């Protein structure tokens, strides 16, 4: 369901930022109801969508609209009660636009959560207040830590079923926050909610006056969004070489692409990788206008002072903070397909705009997320497995550790026969901090 713009739809202000976020939770924790409530109470629905939900709810004998139907968009999901894929939803308020990845909670869909959370700046982990932190909750926290999602929100749902008790919320928040910090998650924002009744979703709850924090939507609207940490080094993967060779621009040679992280500015000393040749940024074009600097995630054209051999897949970076060029490295991966990943497997490796041939040299270990532990030399990785592997590429690539940059530290392994994506990878160490008794302990 892609939400359009009519009188019922609150469009974002022109200067509003975009927040990509994901939801994760166990079965029946209320993810669909939470998202439906947020869409309904923030007036982000078309009138015909609400009418359709009301009709479907009445046909089931329900007096009130079942807001979960707004997001349970797949017929198979409604019939079987199982979320089978990542569903992306788009909505906006007056303050911000949102892209939501609604991911399944089952262990056999770990790959779906990895896919949905890989580009998210925030993840909402839902917990049923009656059950507290369970195995899948810890797994979702571990995936968020593994992918280094900047903001983690704990939504303690169904507070109405525990008498809106502050002590229940406090205990769950303390347990989850403690576990998340062991994994390296720096901050957790906990919000007590009742998605069914709308408490603390869009409007503050009259039943939980002991809670003084923001509502769920208020937090989503105001949380600081940054593509990368402020100190992230400049990374510019070249996507396309522009050489118009026209009478107006006979000598123009620009390199177009998306700033993956950090910034570049005119006059800056840069290096082109993997060749290692150096030059100076002589100009930056943004939307047809000459500018002095570019910052992620802007799409720009970069001009260099020297006539170098630069092509798609090359990376332009500041000379003083360039990534290491390598042909062999270790990484943490999530295997996405049923066909196992085994040592010796020949693959294509896609890193930013560069695709090279590669081989899986070794599968060093398989990682379990609950409890967090490492099993050496598993021999293979199957679908939904997370593991540590060693990869060797046929050509050098300019790879950052994932902890430095989520964009230039991530890659995909692709089947060279049919182009199917096999594995999602993160270069370097897996978790920011070791859990007690966890991997490498």
Secondary structure in CASP SS format (residue, H / E / C, confidence):
PFRMAT SS
TARGET T0000
AUTHOR 0000-0000-0000
METHOD secondary structure of the structure
MODEL  1
X C 1.00
X E 1.00
X C 1.00
X C 1.00
X C 1.00
X C 1.00
X C 1.00
X C 1.00
X E 1.00
X C 1.00
X C 1.00
X C 1.00
X C 1.00
X C 1.00
X C 1.00
X C 1.00
X E 1.00
X E 1.00
X E 1.00
X E 1.00
X E 1.00
X E 1.00
X E 1.00
X E 1.00
X E 1.00
X C 1.00
X C 1.00
X C 1.00
X C 1.00
X C 1.00
X H 1.00
X H 1.00
X H 1.00
X H 1.00
X H 1.00
X H 1.00
X H 1.00
X H 1.00
X H 1.00
X H 1.00
X H 1.00
X C 1.00
X C 1.00
X E 1.00
X C 1.00
X C 1.00
X H 1.00
X H 1.00
X H 1.00
X H 1.00
X H 1.00
X H 1.00
X H 1.00
X H 1.00
X H 1.00
X H 1.00
X H 1.00
X H 1.00
X H 1.00
X C 1.00
X C 1.00
X C 1.00
X C 1.00
X C 1.00
X C 1.00
X C 1.00
X H 1.00
X H 1.00
X H 1.00
X H 1.00
X C 1.00
X C 1.00
X C 1.00
X C 1.00
X H 1.00
X H 1.00
X H 1.00
X H 1.00
X H 1.00
X H 1.00
X C 1.00
X C 1.00
X C 1.00
X C 1.00
X C 1.00
X C 1.00
X E 1.00
X E 1.00
X E 1.00
X E 1.00
X E 1.00
X E 1.00
X C 1.00
X C 1.00
X C 1.00
X E 1.00
X E 1.00
X E 1.00
X E 1.00
X E 1.00
X E 1.00
X E 1.00
X C 1.00
X C 1.00
X C 1.00
X C 1.00
X H 1.00
X H 1.00
X H 1.00
X H 1.00
X H 1.00
X H 1.00
X H 1.00
X H 1.00
X H 1.00
X H 1.00
X H 1.00
X C 1.00
X C 1.00
X C 1.00
X C 1.00
X E 1.00
X E 1.00
X E 1.00
X E 1.00
X E 1.00
X E 1.00
X E 1.00
X C 1.00
X C 1.00
X C 1.00
X C 1.00
X C 1.00
X C 1.00
X H 1.00
X H 1.00
X H 1.00
X H 1.00
X H 1.00
X H 1.00
X H 1.00
X H 1.00
X H 1.00
X H 1.00
X H 1.00
X H 1.00
X C 1.00
X C 1.00
X C 1.00
X C 1.00
X E 1.00
X E 1.00
X E 1.00
X E 1.00
X E 1.00
X E 1.00
X E 1.00
X C 1.00
X H 1.00
X H 1.00
X H 1.00
X H 1.00
X C 1.00
X C 1.00
X C 1.00
X H 1.00
X H 1.00
X H 1.00
X H 1.00
X H 1.00
X H 1.00
X H 1.00
X H 1.00
X H 1.00
X H 1.00
X H 1.00
X H 1.00
X H 1.00
X H 1.00
X H 1.00
X H 1.00
X H 1.00
X C 1.00
X C 1.00
X C 1.00
X C 1.00
X C 1.00
X E 1.00
X E 1.00
X E 1.00
X E 1.00
X E 1.00
X C 1.00
X E 1.00
X C 1.00
X C 1.00
X C 1.00
X C 1.00
X E 1.00
X C 1.00
X C 1.00
X C 1.00
X E 1.00
X C 1.00
X C 1.00
X C 1.00
X C 1.00
X C 1.00
X C 1.00
X C 1.00
X C 1.00
X C 1.00
X C 1.00
X C 1.00
X C 1.00
X H 1.00
X H 1.00
X H 1.00
X H 1.00
X H 1.00
X H 1.00
X H 1.00
X C 1.00
X C 1.00
X C 1.00
X C 1.00
X C 1.00
X C 1.00
X C 1.00
X C 1.00
X C 1.00
X C 1.00
X C 1.00
X C 1.00
X E 1.00
X E 1.00
X E 1.00
X C 1.00
X C 1.00
X E 1.00
X E 1.00
X E 1.00
X C 1.00
X C 1.00
X C 1.00
X C 1.00
X C 1.00
X C 1.00
X C 1.00
X C 1.00
X C 1.00
X C 1.00
X C 1.00
X E 1.00
X E 1.00
X E 1.00
X E 1.00
X E 1.00
X E 1.00
X E 1.00
X E 1.00
X C 1.00
X E 1.00
X E 1.00
X E 1.00
X C 1.00
X C 1.00
X C 1.00
X E 1.00
X E 1.00
X E 1.00
X E 1.00
X E 1.00
X C 1.00
X C 1.00
X C 1.00
X E 1.00
X E 1.00
X E 1.00
X E 1.00
X E 1.00
X E 1.00
X E 1.00
X E 1.00
X E 1.00
X E 1.00
X C 1.00
X C 1.00
X E 1.00
X E 1.00
X E 1.00
X C 1.00
X E 1.00
X E 1.00
X E 1.00
X C 1.00
X C 1.00
X C 1.00
X E 1.00
X E 1.00
X E 1.00
X E 1.00
X E 1.00
X E 1.00
X C 1.00
X C 1.00
X C 1.00
X C 1.00
X C 1.00
X C 1.00
X C 1.00
X C 1.00
X C 1.00
X C 1.00
X E 1.00
X E 1.00
X E 1.00
X E 1.00
X H 1.00
X H 1.00
X H 1.00
X C 1.00
X C 1.00
X E 1.00
X E 1.00
X E 1.00
X E 1.00
X E 1.00
X E 1.00
X E 1.00
X E 1.00
X E 1.00
X E 1.00
X E 1.00
X E 1.00
X C 1.00
X C 1.00
X C 1.00
X C 1.00
X C 1.00
X E 1.00
X E 1.00
X C 1.00
X C 1.00
X C 1.00
X E 1.00
X E 1.00
X E 1.00
X E 1.00
X E 1.00
X E 1.00
X C 1.00
X C 1.00
X E 1.00
X E 1.00
X E 1.00
X E 1.00
X E 1.00
X E 1.00
X E 1.00
X E 1.00
X E 1.00
X E 1.00
X E 1.00
X E 1.00
X E 1.00
X E 1.00
X E 1.00
X E 1.00
X C 1.00
X C 1.00
X E 1.00
X E 1.00
X E 1.00
X E 1.00
X E 1.00
X C 1.00
X C 1.00
X C 1.00
X E 1.00
X E 1.00
X C 1.00
X C 1.00
X C 1.00
X C 1.00
X E 1.00
X E 1.00
X E 1.00
X E 1.00
X E 1.00
X E 1.00
X E 1.00
X E 1.00
X E 1.00
X E 1.00
X E 1.00
X E 1.00
X E 1.00
X E 1.00
X C 1.00
X C 1.00
X C 1.00
X C 1.00
X C 1.00
X C 1.00
X C 1.00
X C 1.00
X C 1.00
X C 1.00
X E 1.00
X E 1.00
X E 1.00
X E 1.00
X E 1.00
X C 1.00
X C 1.00
X C 1.00
X C 1.00
X C 1.00
X C 1.00
X E 1.00
X E 1.00
X E 1.00
X E 1.00
X E 1.00
X E 1.00
X E 1.00
X C 1.00
X C 1.00
X C 1.00
X C 1.00
X C 1.00
X C 1.00
X C 1.00
X C 1.00
X C 1.00
X C 1.00
X C 1.00
X C 1.00
X C 1.00
X C 1.00
END
